[in-house]
C-alpha cells in the first residue's frame, strides 16, 4: 500500500470511529487497531492526533464540496435532479454523523478557519442555486432564510439516525423515509 492509500485508510477509519465515539475520546491506538496500521505509521503520516483530526475533517468535507460544486455547474435543475442531489447530500451526512457533532465542538474551541468559511459559502451558494431553480422569484432576503433552513433540513436527520427504528413507521425503509422527507422539504421551500 502506498502512502496515499495508507492515509485514506486511516482517514476513513477515523470517520467511521467518530460516528460511534466522541472525537475527544478517540485514541491513536484505537485508530491503529481498526485501520490495520500501527501507531508509528499514523504518527509518520500525520504527526499528531490534532493534525490527524484536522486532516480527517478536510478529507471528509472535500468530498461534500465536490457534490456542491456539481450542483453549481448545473444550469437547469429538474425536480428529479434536485431530489437526487438532496438524497446524495443526506447520505453523505449519514456516512458520519460524528463529523457533524465533532465540527461543532471544534468551532467552539478553535473558531472557524478560512477553508471552513469557504466550504460553508459553497454550501450556501449551492443550496441557494437549488432553491432558485424551484422558486426563481425568491427575494434575496428570503433566500438567505430558505437556504439556512434547507441546509439544516438536509443535515439534521443524520443526527437522529440512531433513533430511526423508534420513530419510523413500521415497514418503511430508511430509503423510502428519506424520499418522503426530501419530497416534503422540496415542496415546502
Buried (B, 14 or more C-beta within 10 A) or exposed (E): EEEEEBBEBBBBBBBBBBBEEEBEEBEBEBBBBBBEBEEEBBBEBBEEBEEBBBBBBBBBBEEBBEBBEEBEEBEEBEEEBBBEBBBBBBEBBBBBBBBBBBBEEBEEEEEEBEBBEEBEEBBBBBBBBBBBBBEEEBEEEEBEEBBEBBBEBBBEBBEEEEEEEEEEEEEEEBEEBBBEBBEEBBEEB
